[in-house]
Amino acid sequence: MDYQLEVSVDLTNQKVQFAGITRSNPAITIDSKPPLGDGQGYTPLELLLISLASCSGTTIVTLLRKMRKNNFGLKVKAKGIRRDQNPSSLSKDFS
């Protein structure tokens, strides 16, 4: 069954720091690196990579369990190259 996901981010300072929340989980701090932000939290692009890595890991673990394979650990690493110009984004040049 499909269900709606909802998140909220609230600006918490005069720069670009946000508090992000979903459901009843603790808030996470999202902030850009100086000079745009203060660097006091995860950057939005770091959270994007964390999300991609955890989604991939969840899929792999689920498939392995369906195949009745015992997995004792899994580490997924993701890399991205951040553009220097704002607005920031991940570079299209991946190796």
Secondary structure, DSSP 8 states (H G I E B T S, - for coil): ------EEEEE-SSSS-EEEEETTS--EEE---TTTS---SB-HHHHHHHHHHHHHHHHHHHHHHHTT-------------B-SSSS--B-S---
